[in-house]
Amino acid sequence: MASAAAAQEPCASTPGYDRLDFWLGEWDVFSGERKVGTNRIGKILDGCAITEEWAGAGGGEGRSLFYFVPTTGEWKQVWVTDTATRTGGVKEKVLIGATDGGGLQFQGRILDGAGEAWYDRTTLTPLPSGDVRQLIEISQDSASWQTIFDAVYRRSGAW
């Protein structure tokens, strides 16, 4: 008798695991016309997870692991930077929904240095040009949002 694990579909061919495929690739990241960094987004573990490798133009690094939980249908993200001891240096978010135009929104909560809780929301939106817009916002009440990062990812051939 075959085991249950052996009978399961591979992640790469299972519905749900492709939600972030529009963001896969190597990117130069621009805020307006200013290059603010590079990012590499790739699938690992036979398509079961996605990694993000951020390098800021002025220094600083960050890494994310995105993963899909098939039993709940949720995408989750864990983000860690080389300044993990600072507010926002470590984040955990969950996919909260889709937006018009095929974008996805992830949201979590972070604590600042004073112990105040903030909502932290990231929206990834594929653009008709093939670029991707990333908008990161914070809020204390989840009603009024302040933009802290607004950038366009343009495909890069070199990293």
C-alpha positions in Angstrom: 0.0 0.0 0.0 1.4 3.4 -1.0 1.9 6.0 1.7 -0.3 9.1 1.8 2.7 11.3 1.2 3.7 9.5 -2.0 0.2 9.9 -3.4 0.1 13.7 -3.0 0.5 16.1 -5.9 3.7 18.0 -6.2 3.4 21.6 -5.1 4.4 22.9 -8.6 1.2 21.4 -10.1 -1.2 22.0 -7.2 -3.6 24.9 -7.4 -2.8 27.8 -5.1 1.0 27.5 -5.3 1.1 29.8 -8.4 -0.4 32.9 -6.8 2.9 34.8 -6.6 4.3 33.6 -10.0 4.0 37.1 -11.5 6.7 38.3 -9.0 9.2 35.6 -9.8 12.5 36.8 -11.3 15.4 39.2 -10.9 14.5 42.8 -10.4 15.9 46.3 -10.3 13.7 48.3 -7.9 12.9 51.9 -8.4 11.2 54.6 -6.3 10.3 57.1 -9.0 13.4 57.2 -11.2 15.8 56.4 -8.4 17.1 52.8 -8.1 16.6 51.8 -4.5 17.7 48.1 -4.7 17.6 44.8 -6.3 15.5 41.8 -5.5 15.5 38.1 -6.5 12.3 36.1 -6.2 12.5 32.4 -6.8 10.7 29.1 -6.1 12.4 26.5 -4.0 11.6 23.0 -2.7 9.9 21.9 -6.0 7.6 24.9 -6.0 6.5 24.5 -2.4 7.9 27.9 -1.2 9.2 31.2 -2.5 12.3 33.1 -1.4 13.0 36.8 -1.6 16.6 38.2 -1.6 16.6 42.0 -1.2 19.7 44.2 -1.4 19.3 47.9 -0.8 21.2 50.3 -3.0 22.5 52.1 0.1 23.3 48.8 1.9 21.1 46.6 3.9 19.7 43.2 3.1 16.5 41.3 3.7 15.2 37.8 3.1 11.7 36.4 3.0 10.2 33.0 2.9 6.7 32.8 1.4 4.8 29.6 1.8 1.3 28.2 1.1 -0.6 26.2 3.7 -2.8 23.9 1.6 -5.1 22.9 4.5 -6.1 26.5 5.1 -5.5 28.0 1.6 -3.3 30.7 3.2 -0.1 32.3 1.9 2.2 33.4 4.7 5.4 35.4 4.7 8.3 35.7 7.2 10.7 38.6 6.6 14.1 39.2 8.3 16.6 41.9 7.7 20.2 42.5 8.8 18.7 45.1 11.2 16.3 42.6 12.8 16.6 44.4 16.2 15.0 47.5 14.8 11.2 48.0 14.3 10.2 46.3 11.1 13.4 44.3 10.9 11.4 41.1 11.4 7.8 40.7 10.2 5.3 38.0 9.7 2.4 38.5 7.4 -0.5 36.6 5.9 -2.3 37.0 2.6 -5.5 38.9 3.3 -6.9 39.1 -0.2 -6.6 40.0 -3.9 -6.9 43.5 -5.3 -8.2 44.8 -8.7 -5.7 44.0 -11.4 -4.5 40.7 -9.9 -2.6 42.1 -6.9 -2.2 40.5 -3.6 -2.2 42.0 -0.1 -0.3 40.6 2.9 -0.8 42.0 6.4 0.7 41.5 9.8 1.4 43.4 13.0 4.7 44.7 14.4 5.7 46.3 17.6 7.7 49.5 17.7 10.4 50.3 20.3 7.8 51.7 22.7 5.7 48.5 22.5 3.0 50.1 20.3 1.4 47.7 17.8 1.2 48.7 14.2 -0.5 47.1 11.2 1.9 46.5 8.4 0.5 45.9 4.9 2.2 45.0 1.6 0.4 45.1 -1.7 2.1 43.5 -4.8 0.4 44.4 -8.1 1.4 43.1 -11.5 1.5 45.9 -14.1 0.5 45.7 -17.8 4.2 46.3 -18.7 5.3 43.2 -16.9 6.7 45.2 -14.0 5.4 44.8 -10.4 4.5 47.6 -8.0 5.1 47.0 -4.3 3.4 49.3 -1.8 4.1 49.0 1.9 1.9 50.9 4.4 1.6 51.1 8.2 -1.4 52.0 10.4 -2.2 52.0 14.1 -6.0 51.7 13.6 -6.2 49.8 10.3 -8.3 52.6 8.9 -5.8 55.3 8.0 -2.6 54.1 6.3 0.8 55.8 5.8 2.9 54.8 2.9 6.5 53.9 3.9 7.6 52.3 0.6 6.3 52.6 -2.9 8.4 51.1 -5.7 8.3 49.5 -9.1 10.1 46.3 -9.9 11.6 46.2 -13.4 13.1 43.0 -14.7 16.9 42.8 -14.6 19.2 40.5 -16.6 22.1 40.7 -14.1 22.3 40.3 -10.4 
